[in-house]
């Protein structure tokens, strides 16, 4: 799919594909999409999850098809109609069966409102944000959570950290920017298993930037933050913009920044490199995240 995705780095903008499932309007970050196909017959898989329609194989690549209506608790009346949105995130190709694609909109992360706990709880919510487009509200879906609910093996594996021996990294503080409450908790849990007990959490890039500026004004930022870990997709300010602000600052640029996102592919990796990210990892790779943090913090502390 030729999305004409934003190639500029650190602009705090994204492109949203608006689509319909049932009578409701939803959105997905274009960066997650490979292509959009007309409905094709699929092969059912015995004993598969109820939301899995089956599999199909365009261009010799086998892809699972998720019935989005069923996932969202809507009436399933596709009847061999609609479209497949083919996505790639967490190094996994997945097709989502939807009713209709309505268009692509360039928006700022500042325009996306994070739903409160009455709409999206840590355990059951599948919305990462809401945006107003003209006279309608479009719900941005958490496709990573939809997939991980169907197959938990695609999510972070905290068990990967069980092999880490007890060690003390309490003198190496880390700042995190992650808008998913559940993923934030899992990342913190994994870092603590690796010995990092001094962790500053933030729900988006703007909060993280404000915290860094506060510590910088206090004259303690290089002591209080030895590494930043950031997601890319976040309301108010995304991870690329946060990374660019850090690396454009003469003092803060010394702090290593790790982008930890489900979106890492060749194009996104180039954007991360252009804004100065020190490492970029795909979200299931929690063990590799800790390895990267260990290495970058060791280098940072040796140069201070």
N, C-alpha and C positions, 0 to 999 in steps of 0.2 A: 504493500500500500504506500503510495507516494503522499505522505501527509504534509510535506512542506513544513515539518516540525521546526520550531525555532532553533536556529543555529547559533544565535548570539548567546554568550555565556553570562550568567549572573544577572539576568534582566528581571528576575522574579516573575516571569510570565510563563504560561503554559497554554496548550491548545486542548480544549475539551471536545470530545465527540458526544453530541447529544443524541440519545436514542429512546425508543419507547418499548416498554414491556407491559402488556395489558393497557390500562388507561393512564399509566404513570410515566413520567419523564425522568430519565437517569443520565448520568454522565460518566465518562472514563477518560483518563489522560491519554491523549493520542500517542504519547511515547510508549505506551504499553501495547499498541496495536501493530500487527504485521500486515493484515489485510482484512477486507470484508468480502464475504462470498454470499451468493444466493444459497438458499437452503439446498442441501444435498442429502439423499438417503444415507442413513447411518446403519452400522451393524450393531445390534444390541449385544451387550456383554453380560453373561449370566452372573447373578449375585452381585451386580454392581450397585453402587449407591443409588437411591431412588432419583436423585437429581441428574444422574448421568444418563443421557439418552442413548449413548453408544459411542462408536468410534468411526472415523472415516480417514481416508488416506489421500489427500491431495499432494501431487508431486512426490510420491514415495515417502511422505512423512506421516506417521500415524498420530492422529490428534483425537483426544477425548472431547466429546460435546456435552456441555452442561446446559440443562434446561433452566434458564434464568427465572422463568415464571415460577417453577416449582421451588427454587431456592428462596424466592422472595414471598412465598406463600400465596401466590396469585393463581387464578384458575388456569389450568393448562389446556389451551385450545389452539395450539399452533397448527396441528393438522397438516404437517408437511409443507409449511409455509414459513415465511419470514427470512431472516438473514443470520449468518454466522459471523460474529466478530472474533477474528483469530488473534489471540494475544500471546505475548511472550514476556514473562516476568519470573523471577526466581529460577531462571534457566529452564523454564518449562513452557511448552506450547499448549494452549488450551483454547477451545472454541466455545463461545457463549451464544446460545440461540436466543435471538431477540425478535421483536415484531417489525421494527422500522427504524432506520437511521434518518435523523432529521438535519444534521449539519455539524460543522466544526466551528468553534468559537475561540478566539484568542482572548484570554482573560489574565488578570493579575492574581497571584495568590492572596493579595490583600482583600480581594473581593469574595473569597471563599470563607464562609462562616462554618466553624466547627460546631456540629450539633451538640446540645447539652445531654446530660445523662438521662433525661426523660425520653430522648429519641434513640440514643446509641449508648448502650451500656458496654462495659469492658468485655463481657462474655458473649452477648448475643447480637450486638449492633453490627450492621454491615454498611454503615454510612460513615464516610470520612469527612464530609462537608456538604454544604448546600450553597448554591449560587443562584442569584436572581438574574434571569435573562429576559429583558423587556418586561412582559407582564406575567411571567411564569417562573416558578421555582423548580430547579433541577437538582436532584439528589446525586452527589458523587458517591459511587459505590466502592466499598472496600473489597476489591476482587481478590486480593491476597487472602483475606479472611474467608471468603466464600470457598476458595479452593482448599485452604487448610482445614476448614470444617468438614469437607468431603474426604480429604486425605491428609491427616495430621502430619504425615511424614514430610510434607512440603514446608512445614513451619520450622521455627527455630528449635533445635534439639538441645535442650539444656543438659541432657544426659551426656553430650559430647564433652562436657567439662568435668565429668566424674573422675577422669584419669589425672586431673591436675592435683599435684601434691599441695598440701597446705603451705602457704607462703604469705609473707607480709608485704603488701604493696600500698600500705596505708599512707605512705609519704608521697604517693604519686596520684594527685587528684585528677579526675576526669570530668569533663562537662559533656552532657548528652542533650541532643535536640531530636526528639521523636514524638510525633503527635499521637500515635497509637498507645493508649494506656497499657494494653496487654503486652505489646512488644517492648515498651519501655521497661515494664517490670521484669520481663524475661531477660533483657539485655543486662539490667542491673544485677539480677540474680547470677547470671553467668560471670560477670565481672567480679562479683564478690567471691564466687568460687575460685577465681583466679587470684584472689588476694587484694583486689582493688576495692577498698571499703569507703574511700572518700569520693563520693560521686554527686555531682550537681545535675539534677534533671530539669529539663525544660520541655514544654509541650509544642514548641514550634521554633523556627529560626529567629523570629523577632524577639521572643523571650530570651533565647540564648545570647543574641547580640546585645540586648539590654543588660544582661548579667555581666557579659564581658566588659562592656563600657563602664558599668558600676565598679567592677573590680579594678579596671584601669584607672578610674578617677581616684580610687583609694590607694593606688600605687602598689597593689599586691597581685595583679593579674598573672604575672609570670610565675609567682609562687603558688597561686591558688588554682591554676589550670595548667596541667602538663600535657593534655591531649584533649581534642574535641572529636566526638563521634556524632555524625549528623545523618539523618534521613534526607532524601531529596524532596519527596512530596509532603508538604506541610502547609497549613493555612497561614496567612499573613506574610510569611517569608520562607522560601524554600531553601534547601541545603546548598544549592549552587550559589545563590545570592549570599548566604551566610559565609560560605567559604571565600568568596571573592572579597567581601568586606574585611574578613580577617587577614587575608593575604595582601590586601592593598594597604594595610596599616603597618607603619614602620616598626612598631613594637609587637603587635599581636601576630605578625607573620612568622615569628619564631615558633609559635605553638603549632605542633603537627595536627592536621585535620584528616580524619578518616571518614569517607562517605560510605555508609552502610545502608544499602537500598536494594529493593527487589528489581529495580529498573536497569541495573548495570548491563549494558551491551556496548558494542564498539562505538556507536555514536555518542551515547551518554558518557562513556569513558573518556572520549575526546573532550567533551564539555567539562568534565571534572578536572582533567589535566589542564585545560586552558584557564581555569580559575584557581589553580594551584593546590588541588587536593594532594596530600602526601600518600594516600592509599585509597583504593575503592574496592569494595567487596560486596558480593551478593548476600542477601539476608540469611539464607539457611546456613551459611558458612560461619557459624559462631566461633568455632575453634580457630579458623583462620583470622577472624577478627581479633581475638585475644593475642594471637601470634604477632599480628601487625602492630597492635597497641604496645605489646612488650618491646618490640624492636624500636618503634618510634620514640617511646618514652625513654628508653635507655640512651638513645642518641641525644635526645633533647636534654636530659639531665647531665650527660657527660660534657655537653657544650656550654652549660651555664656557668 
